Amino acid sequence: MTNFLGYECSLCGQKYGPNEVEYVCPKHGDMGNLDVVLDYAAITRAASPGSIAASPDLSVWRYAPLLPVADPGFGGTPLHSAGWTPLYRADRLAAALGLKTLFVKDDGRNPTASFKDRASAIVVARARELGAAVIAAASTGNAGAALAGMGAAVGQPVVIFAPETAPQAKIAQLLMFGARVLLVKGNYDQAFDLTLQASPEFGWYCRNTGYNPFTVEGKKTAAFEMCEQLSQISNSKLQTPNLQSAIRNPQWTAPDRVFVSVGDGNIISGIHKGFKDLLALGWIDKMPKLMGVQAAGSAACANAWAAHTETITPVAADTLADSISVDLPRDGVRAVRAVRETGGEYVVVTDDEILAAMRDLARGAAVFAEPAGSTAYAGLMRAVHNGAVGADETIVVINTGNGLKDVKSAMKAAGEATVIEPTLEAVKAVLN
C-alpha cells in the first residue's frame, strides 16, 4: 500500500520501516506500542469525503484509502461486513439526562456482535498479506470470537487463548466458528502473556490487542463512521439531497464528546487515531473530547490519568464487565493520552451502575448492550451528574458488544419474568 509509510513508537518516537518490525518497539518490549504512520498526501490524492460518500461499500473497507492494508476482497462474507454500524438518535435518553443531542453507536450489530470485528477484519487481511498460516489471540471472548468469525469467513486457521471464566456464550461462539480454543486457568493477562510465548514458538501471527499495531487501524474506523454519519444527519436536517450534499461537502461533522468503555485501552486509542487521521487530512474541523469509562474494579487507566502520569500501575481486576476486566492495560499509555490530549476525562463507575445502564439503554434506546458496552453509558450518566457535560453538546456513546454475549448479567439487570397458570384469571391477578 502506497499510503503505509511504517511505524512510530508511541513511547520513544523511534521510526521504523514497514518491514523493520512486526509488533512492538524493540526498545520497550511488549508495552512499546507502535503507531502506524500513513502518507496523508497520498491519501488526499486518492480519496476525499465526497469519493467515500459515493461508495456503495458499507463496511470498514469503505475507508480502504485510509487503511494500511488492501481490501482483501471476500465480498459477501462477514470479513466484508464488519463496520458501518448504526448511529441511533437517543432522544428519550437525552431528555432524561437534560441533554440536547445524544447518539448511540451500536457496534453490537457487527457480524459477531462486537466492536472487535473491526480490528479482526484488518488483522486477517494483514495476515493474508504476510502469508500467515495461523493467527493466534488472547481474549475474554469478544476479540477471539471476532477473529474466529473473520477467520472462518476466509478459511483462516485460528487459535484462541481465553480465561476459563469467560462467559459461556462467548466460548460457544469461538467453538462454533471452528477456532482451536485453549481455556487458561487464569485471567486475561495470563492468557495474553501465554499467547506472546506461544506465537513465536509455533510460528503463529499474533493478533493480541495493542501488541499488534493493526488492531488500532481497524478500530479507528468507528471514528470515521461517526463523523460521516453525523454529516449525513446534518445534511438531512438542511433538507438537501443527502448523498449529493455529502459528495459535495469537503468535511464531515465531528461530535463534541465521545464516551468509550476502556479495558486494555485499544478501542479508545483506535478512536483517537481515527480522529487524528481525519483532522490531519482536514476532513473534520475539531478534535472531539474523548471520555474514557472504566469499571471501579478495573481502573488502571483512570488511576494513571487522575495521578497525572503515564505510568500504568496494574490492578487486581474485579468486575462483571468481563470484556474490560484487565489487570494491566496493554495499550494503557495511548489510552491515557487519548483522554488527556483531547481535553476529555476518565470516569469510574460501579458494577451496579453498569447493570442499571444496561437496562436504561435497552428501554430508552432499544440497544441491548453487554456490561462492557453499557459501561460507556453509565459513564455518561455519572458525568452528567458531576456537571462535566454541556447540555448543548453533541454526544456519542459507543456500545461495544451485544447483550446476548452475557445473558447472566442481562438477567441481573432486567429482573425475573412472572410465571403464571394458563388462565385469564391468572393474567388478571398479575395485572391487578
C-alpha positions as CSV (number, residue, x, y, z in Angstrom):
1,M,0.0,0.0,0.0
2,T,1.5,3.3,-1.0
3,N,0.0,5.1,2.0
4,F,1.7,2.9,4.6
5,L,5.0,4.5,5.4
6,G,5.9,2.5,8.5
7,Y,5.7,2.7,12.3
8,E,6.5,5.1,15.1
9,C,7.0,4.0,18.7
10,S,4.4,5.6,21.0
11,L,6.9,5.8,23.8
12,C,10.2,7.0,22.3
13,G,9.2,8.2,18.9
14,Q,11.6,5.9,17.1
15,K,10.5,5.3,13.5
16,Y,10.6,2.0,11.6
17,G,10.1,1.0,8.0
18,P,7.1,-1.3,7.1
19,N,9.4,-4.4,7.2
20,E,11.7,-3.5,10.0
21,V,9.4,-4.6,12.9
22,E,6.2,-6.5,13.2
23,Y,4.6,-5.9,16.6
24,V,6.2,-3.6,19.1
25,C,9.2,-1.3,19.5
26,P,12.3,-3.4,20.3
27,K,13.5,-0.9,22.8
28,H,10.4,-1.3,25.1
29,G,9.3,-4.9,24.6
30,D,5.7,-5.9,24.9
31,M,4.5,-2.4,26.1
32,G,6.2,-0.5,23.3
33,N,3.0,0.0,21.2
34,L,3.6,1.1,17.6
35,D,1.6,3.7,15.7
36,V,1.1,3.1,12.0
37,V,2.4,6.1,10.0
38,L,0.3,6.9,6.9
39,D,1.1,9.1,3.9
40,Y,-1.6,11.8,4.2
41,A,-0.6,13.4,0.9
42,A,-1.1,10.1,-0.9
43,I,-4.5,9.6,0.8
44,T,-5.5,13.1,-0.2
45,R,-4.7,12.3,-3.8
46,A,-6.6,9.0,-3.6
47,A,-9.7,9.9,-1.6
48,S,-12.0,12.6,-0.2
49,P,-15.1,12.8,1.9
50,G,-17.0,13.0,-1.4
51,S,-15.5,9.9,-3.0
52,I,-16.2,7.9,0.1
53,A,-19.8,9.2,0.3
54,A,-20.3,7.9,-3.2
55,S,-19.0,4.4,-2.3
56,P,-21.6,1.6,-2.2
57,D,-19.5,-0.3,0.3
58,L,-20.9,-0.2,3.8
59,S,-18.1,-1.8,5.9
60,V,-14.7,-0.9,7.2
61,W,-13.4,-1.3,3.7
62,R,-15.4,1.8,2.7
63,Y,-12.3,3.5,4.2
64,A,-9.7,1.4,2.4
65,P,-7.7,4.5,1.2
66,L,-7.2,5.4,4.9
67,L,-6.0,2.0,5.9
68,P,-2.5,0.4,5.8
69,V,-3.8,-2.8,4.2
70,A,-5.5,-3.5,0.9
71,D,-9.1,-4.6,0.7
72,P,-8.7,-8.4,0.6
73,G,-12.0,-9.0,-1.3
74,F,-14.2,-11.8,0.0
75,G,-17.3,-9.6,-0.7
76,G,-20.5,-11.0,0.7
77,T,-18.7,-12.6,3.7
78,P,-18.5,-11.4,7.3
79,L,-15.0,-10.2,6.6
80,H,-16.6,-7.6,4.3
81,S,-19.4,-6.8,6.7
82,A,-17.6,-5.5,9.7
83,G,-18.3,-1.9,10.5
84,W,-20.8,0.7,9.3
85,T,-22.9,0.1,12.4
86,P,-26.0,2.2,13.2
87,L,-25.7,5.6,14.8
88,Y,-29.0,5.9,16.7
89,R,-30.6,9.1,18.0
90,A,-31.4,8.6,21.6
91,D,-33.8,11.4,22.2
92,R,-35.6,9.9,25.2
93,L,-32.3,9.2,27.0
94,A,-31.1,12.7,26.2
95,A,-34.3,14.2,27.6
96,A,-33.9,12.2,30.8
97,L,-30.3,13.4,31.2
98,G,-31.1,17.0,30.3
99,L,-29.1,16.8,27.0
100,K,-30.0,18.2,23.6
101,T,-28.3,15.8,21.3
102,L,-27.3,12.2,22.1
103,F,-26.4,9.3,19.8
104,V,-25.6,5.7,20.5
105,K,-23.2,4.0,18.1
106,D,-24.3,0.3,18.3
107,D,-21.4,-2.0,17.5
108,G,-23.3,-4.9,18.8
109,R,-24.6,-5.0,15.3
110,N,-21.3,-6.3,13.9
111,P,-21.2,-9.8,12.4
112,T,-20.0,-11.5,15.6
113,A,-21.8,-8.9,17.7
114,S,-18.9,-6.8,19.0
115,F,-16.6,-3.8,18.2
116,K,-13.7,-6.3,17.9
117,D,-14.8,-7.3,14.4
118,R,-13.3,-4.1,13.1
119,A,-9.8,-5.0,14.3
120,S,-10.1,-8.6,13.4
121,A,-11.1,-7.9,9.8
122,I,-8.0,-5.7,9.3
123,V,-5.7,-8.2,11.1
124,V,-6.9,-11.1,9.0
125,A,-6.3,-9.0,5.9
126,R,-2.8,-8.2,7.1
127,A,-2.1,-11.9,8.0
128,R,-3.1,-12.9,4.5
129,E,-0.7,-10.3,3.0
130,L,2.0,-11.8,5.1
131,G,1.1,-15.4,4.2
132,A,0.5,-16.4,7.8
133,A,-0.7,-20.0,8.3
134,V,-2.3,-19.5,11.7
135,I,-3.5,-16.4,13.7
136,A,-3.5,-16.5,17.5
137,A,-5.0,-14.2,20.1
138,A,-5.8,-13.9,23.8
139,S,-9.3,-12.8,24.5
140,T,-12.0,-12.7,27.2
141,G,-14.3,-13.7,24.4
142,N,-15.2,-10.8,22.0
143,A,-11.8,-10.4,20.3
144,G,-11.5,-14.1,20.0
145,A,-15.0,-14.5,18.6
146,A,-14.3,-11.7,16.1
147,L,-11.1,-13.3,15.0
148,A,-12.6,-16.8,14.8
149,G,-15.5,-15.4,12.7
150,M,-13.3,-13.5,10.3
151,G,-11.0,-16.5,10.0
152,A,-13.9,-18.8,9.3
153,A,-15.1,-16.4,6.6
154,V,-11.9,-16.9,4.6
155,G,-10.7,-20.3,5.8
156,Q,-8.0,-19.0,8.0
157,P,-7.0,-21.3,11.0
158,V,-7.2,-19.5,14.4
159,V,-6.1,-20.4,17.9
160,I,-7.7,-18.6,20.9
161,F,-6.4,-18.4,24.5
162,A,-9.3,-17.4,26.8
163,P,-9.7,-17.3,30.5
164,E,-11.5,-20.4,31.9
165,T,-14.1,-17.9,33.4
166,A,-15.1,-16.3,30.1
167,P,-18.9,-16.3,29.6
168,Q,-20.2,-19.5,28.0
169,A,-21.9,-17.6,25.2
170,K,-18.6,-16.2,24.1
171,I,-16.9,-19.6,24.3
172,A,-19.7,-21.1,22.3
173,Q,-19.0,-18.6,19.5
174,L,-15.3,-19.4,19.5
175,L,-16.0,-23.1,19.2
176,M,-18.9,-22.7,16.7
177,F,-16.6,-20.7,14.3
178,G,-14.1,-23.6,14.4
179,A,-11.3,-21.9,16.4
180,R,-8.9,-24.1,18.4
181,V,-9.8,-22.9,21.9
182,L,-7.5,-23.2,24.8
183,L,-9.1,-22.2,28.1
184,V,-6.4,-20.9,30.5
185,K,-6.7,-21.5,34.3
186,G,-6.1,-17.8,35.0
187,N,-7.2,-14.3,33.9
188,Y,-7.0,-12.4,30.7
189,D,-3.5,-11.1,31.4
190,Q,-2.1,-14.6,31.9
191,A,-3.8,-15.7,28.6
192,F,-2.2,-12.6,26.9
193,D,1.3,-13.5,28.1
194,L,0.9,-17.1,27.1
195,T,-0.1,-16.1,23.6
196,L,3.0,-14.0,23.3
197,Q,5.1,-17.0,24.3
198,A,3.3,-19.5,22.0
199,S,3.1,-17.4,18.8
200,P,6.9,-17.3,18.1
201,E,7.2,-20.9,19.3
202,F,4.8,-22.2,16.7
203,G,5.2,-19.5,14.0
204,W,1.7,-18.0,14.5
205,Y,0.8,-14.5,13.6
206,C,-0.3,-12.7,16.8
207,R,-3.4,-10.6,16.9
208,N,-3.2,-9.6,20.5
209,T,-4.8,-6.3,21.2
210,G,-2.4,-3.3,21.3
211,Y,0.5,-5.7,20.7
212,N,-0.4,-5.9,17.1
213,P,-0.4,-2.3,15.6
214,F,-3.1,-3.2,13.1
215,T,-5.7,-3.6,15.8
216,V,-5.9,0.2,16.2
217,E,-6.2,0.6,12.5
218,G,-9.3,-1.4,12.5
219,K,-10.8,0.2,15.5
220,K,-10.2,3.7,14.2
221,T,-12.9,3.1,11.5
222,A,-15.6,3.8,14.1
223,A,-14.4,7.4,14.3
224,F,-14.6,7.7,10.5
225,E,-18.2,6.4,10.6
226,M,-19.3,8.7,13.4
227,C,-18.2,11.7,11.5
228,E,-19.6,10.6,8.2
229,Q,-22.9,9.6,9.7
230,L,-23.2,12.8,11.6
231,S,-22.5,14.7,8.4
232,Q,-25.3,12.8,6.7
233,I,-27.7,13.6,9.5
234,S,-26.7,17.3,9.3
235,N,-27.3,17.4,5.6
236,S,-30.6,15.8,6.0
237,K,-31.6,18.4,8.5
238,L,-30.8,21.1,5.9
239,Q,-33.4,19.4,3.7
240,T,-31.0,18.9,0.9
241,P,-30.4,15.6,-1.1
242,N,-28.4,13.5,1.4
243,L,-26.0,11.8,-0.9
244,Q,-25.4,14.7,-3.2
245,S,-24.7,17.1,-0.3
246,A,-22.3,14.6,1.3
247,I,-20.5,14.2,-2.0
248,R,-20.1,18.0,-2.4
249,N,-19.2,18.6,1.3
250,P,-15.4,18.8,1.8
251,Q,-15.7,18.0,5.5
252,W,-17.5,15.7,7.9
253,T,-19.1,16.6,11.2
254,A,-17.2,15.6,14.4
255,P,-19.1,15.1,17.7
256,D,-18.3,17.3,20.7
257,R,-17.7,14.4,23.1
258,V,-17.5,10.5,22.8
259,F,-17.9,8.1,25.7
260,V,-15.9,4.9,25.4
261,S,-15.6,2.0,27.8
262,V,-11.9,1.2,28.5
263,G,-10.2,-2.1,29.4
264,D,-6.9,-2.8,27.7
265,G,-7.2,0.7,26.2
266,N,-7.1,-0.3,22.5
267,I,-10.5,0.9,21.5
268,I,-10.2,4.4,22.8
269,S,-6.6,4.5,21.3
270,G,-8.1,3.5,18.0
271,I,-10.9,6.0,18.0
272,H,-8.3,8.7,18.9
273,K,-6.2,7.6,16.0
274,G,-9.2,7.8,13.7
275,F,-10.0,11.4,14.7
276,K,-6.3,12.4,14.4
277,D,-6.2,11.0,10.8
278,L,-9.3,13.0,9.9
279,L,-8.0,16.1,11.5
280,A,-4.7,15.8,9.7
281,L,-6.5,15.3,6.4
282,G,-8.7,18.4,7.0
283,W,-11.8,16.2,6.9
284,I,-13.1,17.5,10.3
285,D,-12.5,20.8,11.9
286,K,-12.1,19.8,15.6
287,M,-11.0,17.0,17.8
288,P,-13.8,15.6,19.9
289,K,-13.2,15.2,23.7
290,L,-12.8,11.5,24.5
291,M,-14.3,10.3,27.7
292,G,-12.8,7.0,29.0
293,V,-15.1,5.0,31.2
294,Q,-13.7,2.2,33.4
295,A,-15.3,-0.2,36.0
296,A,-14.2,0.7,39.5
297,G,-12.8,-2.8,39.8
298,S,-10.6,-2.4,36.7
299,A,-9.5,1.2,36.6
300,A,-5.7,1.2,35.9
301,C,-6.0,3.8,33.1
302,A,-8.3,6.1,35.1
303,N,-5.9,5.9,38.0
304,A,-3.0,7.0,35.9
305,W,-5.0,9.8,34.4
306,A,-6.1,11.0,37.8
307,A,-2.5,10.9,39.0
308,H,-1.3,12.9,36.0
309,T,1.1,10.2,35.0
310,E,1.6,7.8,32.1
311,T,2.9,5.1,34.4
312,I,0.3,2.4,34.3
313,T,0.2,0.5,37.7
314,P,-1.5,-2.9,37.5
315,V,-4.6,-3.6,39.5
316,A,-6.3,-6.8,40.6
317,A,-9.2,-6.6,38.2
318,D,-12.7,-7.5,39.6
319,T,-15.8,-6.5,37.6
320,L,-18.7,-8.3,36.0
321,A,-17.8,-6.4,32.8
322,D,-15.5,-9.2,31.6
323,S,-14.6,-7.6,28.3
324,I,-12.9,-4.7,30.2
325,S,-11.6,-6.7,33.2
326,V,-7.8,-6.2,32.8
327,D,-5.0,-6.1,35.4
328,L,-2.5,-4.3,33.2
329,P,-3.9,-2.5,30.1
330,R,-1.6,-3.4,27.2
331,D,-2.4,-0.1,25.4
332,G,-2.6,2.0,28.6
333,V,-0.3,4.8,27.7
334,R,-2.1,5.6,24.5
335,A,-5.4,5.3,26.3
336,V,-4.4,7.8,28.9
337,R,-3.1,10.2,26.2
338,A,-6.3,9.8,24.2
339,V,-8.2,11.4,27.0
340,R,-5.6,13.9,28.1
341,E,-4.8,15.2,24.6
342,T,-8.4,15.8,23.7
343,G,-9.4,17.6,26.9
344,G,-11.6,14.7,28.0
345,E,-11.8,12.9,31.3
346,Y,-11.8,9.4,32.8
347,V,-14.9,8.4,34.6
348,V,-15.1,5.4,37.0
349,V,-18.4,3.5,37.6
350,T,-19.6,0.7,39.8
351,D,-20.9,-2.7,38.6
352,D,-24.4,-1.7,39.9
353,E,-24.2,1.4,37.6
354,I,-23.2,-0.8,34.7
355,L,-26.2,-3.1,35.2
356,A,-28.5,-0.1,35.5
357,A,-27.1,1.3,32.3
358,M,-27.8,-2.0,30.5
359,R,-31.5,-1.6,31.5
360,D,-31.7,2.1,30.6
361,L,-30.1,1.6,27.2
362,A,-32.4,-1.2,26.3
363,R,-35.6,0.5,27.5
364,G,-34.7,4.0,26.4
365,A,-33.0,3.4,23.0
366,A,-33.7,-0.3,22.2
367,V,-29.9,-1.1,22.4
368,F,-29.1,-4.4,24.1
369,A,-25.6,-4.0,25.4
370,E,-23.4,-6.3,27.3
371,P,-21.8,-4.9,30.5
372,A,-18.7,-3.6,28.8
373,G,-20.9,-1.8,26.3
374,S,-23.2,-0.3,28.8
375,T,-20.2,0.9,30.8
376,A,-19.9,3.9,28.4
377,Y,-23.5,5.0,29.0
378,A,-23.0,4.5,32.8
379,G,-20.1,6.9,32.4
380,L,-22.3,9.5,30.6
381,M,-24.8,9.3,33.4
382,R,-22.1,9.8,36.0
383,A,-20.5,12.7,34.0
384,V,-23.9,14.5,33.7
385,H,-24.4,14.1,37.5
386,N,-20.9,15.6,38.0
387,G,-21.6,18.5,35.7
388,A,-18.8,17.5,33.3
389,V,-21.0,17.6,30.2
390,G,-22.6,20.6,28.5
391,A,-26.3,20.3,27.7
392,D,-25.9,21.6,24.2
393,E,-23.0,19.3,23.2
394,T,-23.4,16.6,20.5
395,I,-22.5,13.4,22.4
396,V,-21.9,9.9,21.1
397,V,-21.9,6.8,23.4
398,I,-20.4,3.6,21.9
399,N,-21.9,0.3,22.7
400,T,-19.1,-2.2,22.1
401,G,-21.0,-5.5,22.4
402,N,-24.4,-7.2,22.2
403,G,-26.2,-8.2,25.5
404,L,-26.6,-11.8,24.4
405,K,-22.8,-12.1,24.9
406,D,-23.5,-12.2,28.7
407,V,-27.1,-13.4,29.4
408,K,-26.3,-13.9,33.1
409,S,-25.6,-10.2,33.6
410,A,-28.6,-9.3,31.4
411,M,-30.9,-11.2,33.7
412,K,-29.5,-9.4,36.7
413,A,-30.2,-6.1,35.0
414,A,-33.6,-7.0,33.6
415,G,-35.2,-8.9,36.6
416,E,-37.2,-12.0,36.6
417,A,-40.3,-12.8,34.4
418,T,-43.6,-13.7,36.1
419,V,-44.7,-17.3,36.0
420,I,-48.5,-17.8,35.9
421,E,-51.1,-20.5,35.4
422,P,-52.6,-20.7,31.8
423,T,-55.8,-18.9,32.8
424,L,-57.2,-15.5,32.2
425,E,-57.8,-15.2,35.9
426,A,-54.1,-15.6,36.5
427,V,-53.4,-12.8,34.0
428,K,-55.9,-10.5,35.7
429,A,-54.4,-11.3,39.1
430,V,-51.0,-10.3,37.9
431,L,-52.2,-7.1,36.2
432,N,-54.1,-6.1,39.3
